[in-house]
Amino acid sequence: MSDLATHWISPAWTNNPGEPGPGGVPPASEVDPPLLAVANPGSKQANVTAYYYNHDGSVHLSVGTIVPPHGSAFLHVYDISEASGWLVLASDQPVAPWGTTQVAGWPEQRVNMTFFRVDAPTIKLPDFLPKLTQ
């Protein structure tokens, strides 16, 4: 990862929903989703959305937040499904992402996520994502 950007891709994330509790739903303490943080060193607030894709290319879920100027924020996900895939992070201001995810098959192990900046016109992102700027 280098510099700042408005769009990032991470090639892997895994969600472990944990063991079901009463009513078949795992308690929040058992859910172990990817942990995603975003730093905004700029002077304007950043509207940030993370799009979690399944391996088949469909969007599993999305979560957004506002990161204050010169601040940082976590994008929290409470997801009780067992899923994995890849991630797109989109922002209207240049930001720097960081994250950890589980290692597939090793629910007690976590690794740093790798992020690659997306520069126009490197790839074609889905139409619902904010447009890339140069």
N, C-alpha and C positions, 0 to 999 in steps of 0.2 A: 504494500500500500504506500502510496506517495502523494504528497500535496493534499489539497482539498478538492472536492468535487460536489456537484449537485446530484449525481446518480452513481450508485455503487452496486456491484453484484458480488454475492458470496455463494460459492458453488455448493455448499452443504450445510444443512441444519437437520437436527433430529429432535423429536419430542417424545418424552417418556411420560405417559399419563399416570404412572404409579398403580398401586393396587387399589381396587374398588373398596370403598368403605360402605357404611350404611346407605341403603337406597341404590347401590351400584355405582355411585359417583365417588371418585377418589377425593380425599380431603386435600385442601390447598397445599398442605405441607408435603404431600406425596408427589405432586405434579412437578416435573423438572423440565420446563421448556427452555429453548435457547434464551440466553441473556444478551440483550443488545443495548449498547450505549452509544450516544451520539454527542460529539463536542461541536459547539458552534463558536469559533473564535472571532466571528464577524461582529459588526456593530448593529445589525438588524436581526430581529427574531427569525428563526427558521421553522417553517412548517414542514415536518418530516413524516413520511409514511413508509412503513416496511411492508412489503408484499411477500408473503411466504408461499412459494409455489410448490406443488407436488411434483414428483418425478415425471408425471405425464404432461406437465405444462399447465395444468389447471391451477387457479389460485386457491390455496387452502384457506388462508385468512389474511387480513391486513390489519395493521394497527398504526395509529398516528399520534403525534404529540407536537407541541410547540416547544422549541428550545430557545431560551432567552438569549439575547446578545451576550457574548463572552461567557456563555454558560454551557451546561451539559444536562442530559436527561437520559433516563432509561426508558425503553419501550417495553412495557410489561405485557406478557401474553399468558392468559390462563386458558389452556387448551387441554381437554381431557381425552383427545384422540391420539392414537399412536400413529405418528406420521413423520415423514422426512422429505427433504427436497432441496430446493435452492431458494435464494432470497434476492430481492431487488429493494434497495433503499433509495427513495426519491425525496429531494428537498428543493425548496425554492431559493435556498442560499447555500453556498459552499460549506460543507461540513466534513467531519472526520468520524467514521464509525469504528466501533470495536465490539467484539462479541465472543461468547463461548457457547459451545454446544456439546451435547453428549456424544460419545463414541458409540456408533451402532453396535449393539450386542454387549456393550459394557456399560450398564446404566450408572455405575458409580464413577465413571471416568468422564472428564470434560477436557476439551481441547479449544484452543483459540480458533476463531473463525478467520478465514482469509477473505479480504475484500479487494476487489479490482474496480478501479474507477472506470466509468463509461463515458467516453468522449464522443460527441456527435462527429461524424455519422457512423461510428464504429459498428453499432448493432441497431436493429429495429426493435424497439420496445413496444409492448401492447399500447393501443390507442388510448386506453384509460389512464396511462401514466402521464405525469406532467411532461411537457415537451422539453427536449434537451436544448440547452443554450450553449453557444460557443464562447 
